[in-house]
């Protein structure tokens, strides 16, 4: 019997790396996608030695047009089918929208929205044909509110949540499920690299990844790890949207001495 295969984007660190470990531990072969080829090769070696599965590193920058096509060509070349798709890669820009490099924000949309959608679009038909598939899209509690000074990031995550829930409904009864993971602040390098300091504790990435992974295998539509994050989402549904926006803006407003936009990469 052939082993099933999981494809993980942003696999070189944080939640993506944890998802790869979980999949390999359960006997899935792993297609590892990220920009850093060296880290991917190191992860490949660890997963293959420890879990006796096959790992396939595919270095790719999802902000580049054509990157998804290159990934699919490599899958075809190696005769791989994808049974589990973990759309984890993403990044954020922070600062005043008018001052942020427009190229960076267009790249942000490309990674967070376009690449995620294209990978899902291209891999879903095969899952439907085989009658089995699991898709995990990583959003954020940012999906539930506008976010001044991270406006594009918040908007992309709102897209991910809406897209995932709608697609999950379309696929009901097909054998393919779509899960949206909605974490809050997580202990990766995301906020440090963004130059943002939030007055909240950060959940360990392996706990977030485990919640998302388990929810994906069970076919849950939305997974919100942690009581604090669930409370935040519940509160966001009760408070006036304008008030939510003001609160988010006050938390994220850049200091005068660090007004230049900074880029946070999670890949």
Secondary structure, DSSP 8 states (H G I E B T S, - for coil): ----EEEEESTTSHHHHHHHHHHHHTT-EEEEEES-HHHHHHHHHHHHHHH---EEEEE--TTSTTHHHHHHHHHHHTT---SEEEE--EEEEES-GGGS-HHHHHHHHIIIIIIHHHHHHHHHHHHHHHT-EEEEEE--GGGGS--TTSHHHHHHHHHHHHHHHHHHHHTTTTTEEEEEE---SEESSHHHHHT---SS--EEHHHHHHHHHHHHHHT-SEE--SHHHHHHHHHHHHS-HHHHHHHHHHHH---GGG-S-EEEEE-
